[in-house]
Amino acid sequence: MPTCLVFGSANFYGRALTQLLCRERQQSTDTWEIRGVDKILPQLASFPADVLALYSTIDYRMGNLRCRGFLEQAFQRDDGKPWDFVFNFAAEHKFGQSDQVYDQDVRQLSANIAALASQHSVGVLVQLSTALIFAATSNSQCAEDSVVDGVQTTVMAKCHVDAEASARQAGVPVVILRPALCYGPGDRQNAVPMLIMAQLSKQEGDNRMPVLWDKDLRISTVHVSDVAAAALASARWHYNKSATVVFNLADSGDTTNARLAQAVGGLFGVEPSFQNVAVNFIVKRLKTAELAEEVNQSLLGPWMDLLAANGVSNSPLSPYLDQEHPYCRLDSQPRGVDGSRIANTSGLKFEYQYPRLSPAALREMVEEFQAVGLWPAIPI
């Protein structure tokens, strides 16, 4: 009987994992025990009805993830046995938070979960990190053993480096996953700004969408369903084994700035228009804050007008491009990630179901936003 404890069960990544575990349970002849833990009620997460219904079929617990006592209670089982699989998907991945938030919700939270996983002798701990920790000094693809950046990286990424260190010290089998730019149902920050830009270009009757930076700069991607599948597959593979294993997660499509723009533009029927060399020469000399502010000022007003005109009064979706978003730093820090190791590891049995970024996968995102009232109900 597989027993699964998921921290961060109601966030972007945890939702996908919870859905996967419920599907596996339904298809299995075994009895599954699934406990989801998070700081929000699923009813307040703007989930589609079919996704929300899943949370009533698991042991879901809401509480303060910063409270070690609450985390301790989450680890307790009625029969006193340890959990087979513990997934720490709760460490913060949202851009634009304060240093204190990252310290508490990445570094400290992960240290507490790792310590409790050790105390309770779990079968395997899966730690969700980020590929933003790499020192992106060239346009090459970073492998698992590439240099980790301790200088130019963001506070969030630095805290994830520390979180990885805590997991390694847990003394139980550990899997560390480092996803590239992740998209899919529920994504509200990674691909959303470009999707909104394309929607606005279409609404304004402009069949061209302006795109910054060079076409060939890498910005690797991975679908959230593949992140969830990798977590479960690697947990099964590394269960009750020794030491720590690390896997990057990035599809084989080798997403570049051009491929990202073409997928987004292809969904809305607009053509990416890359800025010429002279414009990019000037842009490169703007501070990241200045560039982000220029983009945000030009898009926020039209987006709010479009929402209002279509009766959307309260949407968390925004074209706002935070300075920590990898796209803001793409020219100086390309984000190429090699995610092939996990697919090539003998016995692990993992295959990317979304081998490349496509308009169809992005359409799934937008259509769900429309269904739950977060995106204007207009033709895509």
Residue, then its C-alpha position, 0 to 999 in steps of 0.5 A: m500500500p503506497t503512502c504519500l505525503v505531499f507538502g504544497s499539495a494545493n500550489f501549482y506543482g503540488r496540484a499536478l502531483t495530487q492529480l497524478l497520485c489520485r489517477e494512480r490510485q484509481q488505476s491500482t488494485d492497491t489501497w493508497e494513502i494520500r495526505g495533502v498539506d498546504k497553507i490554503l484551502p483548495q476551494l480558494a485556489s480557483f481550481p476547475a470543479d474536477v480538480l477540486a473534487l479530488y481534494s475531498t478524496i484525500d486526507y487534506r490538511m490546511g495549516n501554517l507551514r512555518c510552524r514546526g508543530f503543524l509539520e510534525q502533526a502532518f508526519q504522524r500516521d495512525d498506525g505509527k509507520p513511516w511514510d513511503f514517499v514524502f514530497n516537499f513541493a511547498a518551498e516557495h517558487k513565486f517571484g518577487q517575494s521578500d528576502q524574509v519570505y524566501d528564508q522562511d518559506v524555502r530555507q527554513l521550511s525545507a530544513n524542518i521537513a528534511a529533519l522530520a523526514s529523518q526523524h520519521s525514517v521515511g522511504v524517500l524524500v523528494q525535494l522540488s528545487t529549481a534550475l535557476i540555481f545554475a551559473a548561466t554564463s553561456n548559452s549552453q545547457c546546464a547539466e546536474d553537475s554544472v556550477v551553481d551560481g552563488v553571486q548573480t543568482t536571486v535570493m529565491a535561488k540561493c535559498h533553494v541551494d540551502a534547501e537542497a543542502s538540508a535535504r542532503q543531510a536528512g540521512v534518508p533516500v533523497v531525490i532533488l528535482r530542478p525544473a526549468l521554466c515550468y508551464g501548464p494548467g495552474d501556472r500564473q507567472n512563468a508563461v502567463p506574461m507572454l500569453i497576455m502580451a500575445q492576447l493584447s496584440k491580437q485584440e489591438g489588431d496587430n498581427r505582430m508581437p514584439v519580442l526582446w533579446d536574441k532569437d537563439l538564447r536558450i530558456s528551457t521549459v518543462h510541463v508541470s505534468d512531467v514534473a509530477a510524473a518525474a517526482l513519482a517515478s523517481a520516488r518509486w525508483h529511489y525508495n529505500k535506497s541510499a544517498t541523494v540523486v539529482f535530476n534536472l527537468a527540461d523537455s527535449g525541445d531545447t526551447t529558445n527565445a524564438r521557439l517560446a515566442q513562436a509557440v505563444g504567437g502560434l496560439f493567438g495567430v500573431e507573428p513574433s517580431f524580434q527587435n533589431v540589433a540596434v534596439n537590443f543594443i540599447v535595451k541591453r544597457l538598461k538596468t533590469a529594473e528599468l526594462a521591467e518597468e517599461v514592459n509592465q507600464s505598457l501592458l498593465g493598463p490595456w490588460m486591466d481594460l480588457l478584463a473589465a470589458n469582459g466582466v472579469s473583476n478579480s483575476p490574479l493573472s498579470p502581464y507583470l514581469d518581475q525582475e526575478h523572472p528569468y526572461c528579464r535576465l535572459d540576455s545576460q543569463p540564458r537558461g539552458v537546461d539539460g533534462s535528459r539524465i532522468a529519461n536515460t536512467s536505467g530502471l527509472k521508467f520516465e519519459y517526457q509526455y510533453p517533449r516540446l513547448s507547443p501552442a496546444a499545451l498553452r491553449e490548455m492553460v488559457e482555456e482553463f483560465q477562461a473556464v474558472g473566470l480568470w481570463p476574458a471569455i473571448p476567442i483565442 
